[in-house]
Amino acid sequence: MNWQLAQKRVRNLRQRIYRATQQQRWNQVRSLMKLMLRSQANLLLSIKRVTQINPGKRTAGIDGLTFRSTEEREWLWQQMQAYTPWVAKPARRVYIPKANGKQRPLGIPTVQDRVLQAVVKNALEPSWEARFETNSFGFRPGRSVHDAITQCHSRLRKGHDLWVLDADIKGAFDHISHDYVLNAIGEIPGRALIKQWLKAGYVESNTFHETPSGVPQGGVISPLLANIALDGLGAMLSNYHKVKAGVLSPNAKRKGTFKHKLQRYGYIRYADDFVVTAETQEDISAILPTIREWLKDRGLELNEEKTQIVQVSKGFDFLGFTIRQFNGHCIIRPQKDKVLAFLNDIRTWLKRHKDIKQVDVIRYLNPKLKGWCNYYRYVASKRVFSYVEYQIWKALWKWACRRHRNKGKR
């Protein structure tokens, strides 16, 4: 396969959909989306993504099928090319552990449903990327956690906001209103498929369960649908302004003072976690009922256990970072709990592999250390990195002494 040509064709179509949405040429958007849904290059790339690239490529749905070999993927390609009325199958319910000890439910669709979701996502995502608000960073192309942290720093640095609403949505993926999502996307090509995926239900312990609300975590298109449902809070907050007065420069032609409008609230969202910043605690308390009402229209509510109003000088945790003001300066550091959990994970692995070869230890540790350090390298991490380096050296020294008991320490 000429994959570069296929990627070029899909990228070209995505860019055309994006530009047509920016120019509000809705008839052209519909035509291009239909063209994307029928594109053979889009189907090929979707099959490659689901069966070869995604981390869940070895995870099967309720049919137990995974397509690992070239012959199996060729059969899947031939099956997906046939135009037949599609009926979505229920997802398979599995659970993964959360940081607080609870379990997070995941719905794993079949491989064929995941491929079709990737096809529809390539058609739907560019149109919504042209409409999404600026300060939404989760599950979007070209955006990352570090962009959200940078935006937090720009709002909380010296002379800006001093109070923060650190909010978390309770079971966002499980309680999103289907009616709201379908009304938001409108009458677009692929709407019937999206409705089927929302209503498909899930199977747990050989028992079928309906899904009157929510989007299945584990589906390819689910993050996009969640972003569509949560879009708009930043635009609502931007309607609130504050007026500040200033003194004109002595060198200005006109003498005296001036007034200008500023946004009262700052807003940063990553997936279902978001923060709202303001200058005073009263501003945060005043907007909180409005935020609850805004979420209620989408079938959502705030998680009261994780939602708090804090002063920036006391600090708060967001996306694995601790954000706090010291002497008027906003300092962002790695979250203490995440650092300790990372070290505990390495110590536990070394204790379980007492007799493993050194080359295997190096092969295991290098990618973990590189990935963890790359995640935290853009903030004030010098002290944390020194501490982690020392603790890992101690763990490796204990492992080496345990493994080579018949040798002297020198």
Buried (B, 14 or more C-beta within 10 A) or exposed (E): EEEEEBBEBBBEBBEBBBBBBEEEEEEBBBBBBBBBBEBEBBBBBBBBBBBEEBEBBEBBBBEEEBBEEEEBBEEBBEEBEEEEEEEBBBBBBBEEEEEEEEEBBBBBBBBBBBBBBBBBBBBBBBBBBBEBBEBBBBBBEEBBBBBBBBBBBEBBBEEBBBBBBBBBBBBBBBBBBBEBBBEBBEEBBBBEBBBBBBEBBBBBEEEEEEBEBBBBBBBBBBBBBBBBBBBBBBEBBBEBEBEEEEEEEEEEEEEEEEEEEEBBBBBBBBBBBBBBBBBEBEBBEEBBEEBBEBBEEBBBBBBEEBBEBBEBEEBBBBBBBBBBBEEEEBBBBBBEEBBEEBBEEBBEBBEEBEEBEEEEBEEBBEEEBEEBBEBBEEBBBEEBBEBBEEBBEEBBEEBBEEBEEEEEEE
